[in-house]
C-alpha cells in the first residue's frame, strides 16, 4: 500500500538467512502496517477458471523492492513492490534504481490510455461488398456497442477501427476493460457483436484475425498500444549519478550512441534493455497472465542530458494487467495487490500499470548504469551465482 513520502532513507535489510527474511518481514510491516503471510494457499476448488489438471503448488521465491516514490495520475506516494523471480541481481538492481530516483524526487508517471481489443475479420467476394459493409458498420455503431456491452458489467466499447485488406475487413473492437485485464471480456463481447453483425448483413467472420497481436510483439501494439499505455520519467542529478550509480553523463551518452543503433540493426521492436524482467517478476507476484509479457515488453527507453544531471524516460504502450479476475483472486497474489494498494478502487488497474512502468524504468536505469560503468559482469558474479 502507499505510504506517505519520508525524508528518511529507507533501506531494506539484506542477507540470506531465515533470520534475515524475518527481519525483512518485520521491517515491511513497520513501513506499511501490513503483515505478509507466506503460508496462504488456495484450495483446489478455488482454482476453477485458473488451471486444469491441478496437482499441487510450486513455490517461487518472492522479494520486495523499494521504496518506489511515484507522482502519477493514479499512483501517488511510496510503494514496496513484490517480485517473484529466479534471477539473482534483479531485486537488488531494481531497488538501486528506485533508491537513486527517490533521492532525486522520484518518478513522474502518466497513464495515457486503456484500450484492449479483439480483432475479428469478415471476408467478402469482392471489394464493393467490403466497402458497403464498412459503411454499414459505421452507421450501426451504437447498436453494435449496445450488443457488445450487454456481455459485461464493466467493459465499454470505445470504438471500432476498420482495416480493409484485400477482400476482407478487420474490425479492431477496442474496449475499456475497467479493472480487469480483459482478454476474455473482449473475446465474448466481440463474438456477441459479430453474431449480431452476421445476422444483419449475412456476412461470415473469423473471431480472431491476429491483428490485435494478443501475446505477440508487433508494430501495431507499439504504435497504437494495447491494454494500458504508460510513460514514466525521472531526473537523476550529477552527484547521484556518480555516488550511487557510479557513472558520469559522458558514460551514458557513449552507451546511448551504441545501444539503440545496434539494437535496431538486430531488428528488435522497441529500444530498451530488459523490461521483460521487471514485468515477469511483478506479473507472477500479482496474478497476471505472464504470457502477456511477450507483447507488453515492447517499449522505448531514452535518456536526455539536462543542466544538473540526466533525465530518464520509459514508454510502455502495452501493459495488459488487471486487479480483478484470473490469478488476482489467488490468496498470495491478492495479498500482494493489497500491499500495493491495488486490490480495490475504481482505477486500481491503472494504478498498478503506473507502478509497473516506474518499476521497469528503475530496473532499466540500474542495468544501463552497470553496463556503462563496466560493473555488469561483476554484479552478476556477486548476486547471480
Secondary structure, 3 states (H helix, E strand, C coil): CCECCCCCCCCCCCCCCHHHHHHHHHHHHHHHCCCCCCCCCCCHHHHCCCCCCCCCCCCCCEEEEEEEEEECCCCEEEEEEEEECCCCCHHHHHHHHHHHHHCCCCEEEEEEEEEEEEEEEEECCCHHHHHHHHHHHHHCHHHHHHHHHCCCCCCEEEEEEEEEECCEEEEEEEEECCCECCHHHHHHHHHHHHHHHHHHHCCCEECCCCCCCCCCCCHHHHHHCCEEEEEEEEEEEHHHHHHHHCCCHHHHHHHHHHHHHHHHHCCCCCECCCHHHHHHHHHHHHCCCHHHHHHHCCCEEEEEEECCEEEEEEEEEEECCCCECHHHHCHHHHHHHHHCCCCCCCCHHHHHHHHHHHHHHHHHHHHHHHHHHCCHHHHHHHHCC
